[in-house]
């Protein structure tokens, strides 16, 4: 049975404030290795969570997060601090996921297993604390249209303010507010149906 407790309204751990993270990014741009370490540590969890909700392949999350940071470090010299470093980095993460979809679409996938889907399902970890709830949450989020899911994940799970989520998603703030409200209504309806 799915319960409303599965839909967190705020992140479990509060996200680090954007000002110090942006300052670390600017200091790292100037060559400070400690600032670079602080910057990566502060945003690694947010990037992983965001990428996990954007991509359909849980096995690719770590690779996409690493690709995000590699891209960010390669273009850190262009970061000027006009937006928060979190917004800038999540925009890079979004492009990394989109590029991975494009790359996967261009390559055929081969499998020598007749029932490859069952083999993949059996390879997934089971019995971990929160696993079933996480699967239920992913199923609920998968029922949302892409734009609404992205807005919901950015604001409700990653803890971004609406303005930052709008910049990361490339849309107006009002659109993000509307998408989040509609996502909440849809999720509430799905939970009511399941009860």
C-alpha positions in Angstrom: 0.0 0.0 0.0 1.3 3.4 -0.9 1.2 6.1 1.8 1.5 9.9 1.7 4.7 9.5 3.7 6.5 8.5 0.5 6.3 12.0 -0.9 8.8 14.1 1.0 7.9 17.8 1.0 11.5 18.8 1.9 14.9 17.3 1.4 16.0 14.9 4.1 19.2 16.9 4.7 19.0 20.6 4.2 20.9 21.7 1.1 23.9 23.8 1.7 23.3 27.5 1.2 23.9 28.8 -2.3 26.2 31.7 -1.3 29.1 29.7 0.1 28.8 27.1 -2.7 29.0 29.9 -5.3 31.9 31.5 -3.5 33.7 28.1 -3.5 33.1 27.8 -7.2 34.5 31.3 -7.9 37.5 30.5 -5.6 38.0 27.2 -7.4 37.9 29.1 -10.7 40.8 31.2 -9.4 42.8 28.0 -8.6 42.0 27.2 -5.0 42.1 23.4 -4.6 40.4 23.4 -1.2 37.5 25.5 -2.5 37.2 23.1 -5.4 36.9 20.2 -3.0 34.3 22.0 -0.9 32.3 22.9 -4.1 32.2 19.2 -5.3 31.4 17.8 -1.9 28.6 20.3 -1.3 26.8 19.6 -4.6 27.6 16.0 -5.3 24.5 14.6 -3.6 22.2 17.2 -5.3 23.7 16.3 -8.7 23.3 12.6 -8.1 19.6 12.9 -7.0 18.8 15.2 -9.9 20.4 12.9 -12.4 18.8 9.9 -10.9 15.3 11.4 -11.4 16.1 12.5 -14.9 17.5 9.3 -16.3 15.8 6.0 -16.6 18.9 3.9 -15.9 19.9 3.7 -12.2 23.2 2.1 -13.3 24.2 5.3 -15.2 23.7 7.7 -12.3 27.3 7.7 -11.1 28.6 8.0 -14.6 26.3 10.9 -15.4 27.2 12.7 -12.1 30.9 12.2 -12.9 30.3 13.5 -16.4 28.5 16.5 -15.0 31.5 17.4 -12.7 34.0 16.8 -15.5 32.1 19.2 -17.7 31.7 21.7 -14.9 35.4 21.6 -14.1 36.3 22.0 -17.8 34.2 25.1 -18.0 34.7 26.5 -14.5 36.9 29.3 -16.0 33.7 30.6 -17.7 31.6 30.6 -14.5 31.0 34.3 -13.5 28.6 33.8 -10.6 25.6 35.5 -12.3 23.5 32.6 -11.0 24.2 30.3 -8.1 26.7 27.6 -8.6 24.0 25.0 -7.8 21.8 26.2 -10.7 24.8 26.4 -13.0 25.8 22.8 -12.1 22.3 21.4 -12.4 21.9 22.9 -15.8 25.1 21.1 -16.8 23.7 17.9 -15.3 20.5 18.3 -17.4 22.6 18.6 -20.5 24.7 15.6 -19.6 21.5 13.4 -19.2 20.1 14.7 -22.5 23.4 14.0 -24.3 23.4 10.5 -22.8 19.9 9.9 -24.3 21.1 11.1 -27.6 24.2 8.9 -27.5 22.1 5.9 -26.5 19.6 6.5 -29.2 22.3 6.5 -31.8 23.8 3.1 -30.7 22.0 -0.2 -31.0 21.8 -2.4 -27.8 22.6 -6.0 -28.2 21.7 -8.8 -25.8 22.6 -12.5 -25.9 20.0 -13.3 -23.2 16.6 -14.3 -24.6 14.7 -12.7 -21.7 17.0 -9.7 -21.0 14.3 -7.8 -19.1 14.0 -10.5 -16.4 17.8 -10.7 -16.2 18.0 -7.0 -15.5 15.3 -7.1 -12.9 17.0 -10.0 -11.1 20.3 -8.0 -11.0 18.7 -5.1 -9.1 19.4 -5.0 -5.3 16.5 -6.1 -3.1 15.8 -6.1 0.6 17.6 -2.8 1.3 15.9 -0.5 3.8 13.6 1.9 1.9 14.0 0.0 -1.3 10.3 -0.7 -1.8 9.4 2.9 -0.8 11.9 4.2 -3.3 10.5 2.0 -6.1 7.0 3.2 -5.2 8.2 6.8 -5.3 9.9 6.3 -8.7 6.7 4.7 -10.0 4.7 7.7 -8.9 7.2 10.1 -10.4 7.3 8.2 -13.6 3.6 8.8 -14.0 4.2 12.5 -14.2 4.9 14.2 -17.6 8.6 15.0 -18.0 8.3 18.8 -17.4 6.3 18.4 -14.3 8.6 15.7 -12.9 11.6 17.8 -13.5 10.1 20.9 -11.8 8.9 18.7 -8.8 12.3 17.0 -8.4 14.2 20.3 -8.6 12.0 22.1 -6.0 10.7 19.4 -3.7 13.5 16.8 -3.7 16.6 18.8 -4.5 15.3 21.8 -2.5 16.0 24.5 -5.1 14.0 27.8 -4.9 11.5 28.2 -7.7 13.7 30.9 -9.4 16.7 28.6 -9.4 14.6 25.7 -10.8 13.3 28.0 -13.5 16.8 28.9 -14.6 17.9 25.2 -14.5 14.9 24.2 -16.5 15.0 27.1 -18.9 11.5 28.4 -18.3 9.7 31.2 -16.4 9.2 31.0 -12.6 5.4 30.9 -13.0 5.7 27.9 -15.3 7.7 26.1 -12.6 5.1 27.0 -10.0 2.3 25.7 -12.2 4.1 22.5 -13.0 4.9 21.8 -9.3 1.2 22.4 -8.4 0.0 20.1 -11.1 2.5 17.5 -10.2 1.4 17.6 -6.6 -2.3 17.3 -7.6 -1.5 14.3 -9.9 0.6 12.6 -7.1 -2.2 13.2 -4.6 -4.7 11.7 -6.9 -2.5 8.6 -7.5 -2.1 8.1 -3.8 -5.8 8.5 -3.2 -6.5 5.9 -5.9 -4.0 3.5 -4.4 -5.5 3.8 -0.9 
